[in-house]
């Protein structure tokens, strides 16, 4: 058994944006709804190679600012589909 543990920080005020990108690099769908992003990824992955990207944004009253790097979560999501997991 491992002695590894994690401390989860409180939920941040960052805005998470999801984007489904086609094989040509153009966005097919984008928004804040993770469930819709997964539906789009599942539907579009049957037709073409797609990626699911997630980015975190901080916003003041005038501008939004990207925080960190955009992450490609396609592989982990598609692997979950293959394993029959509900995502």
Secondary structure, DSSP 4 states (H G I P E B T S, - for coil): -------PPPPPSPEEEEEEE-TTS-EEEEES-HHHHHHHHHHHHTTS--EEEEEEEEE-SS-EEEEEEEEE-HHHHHHHHHTT---
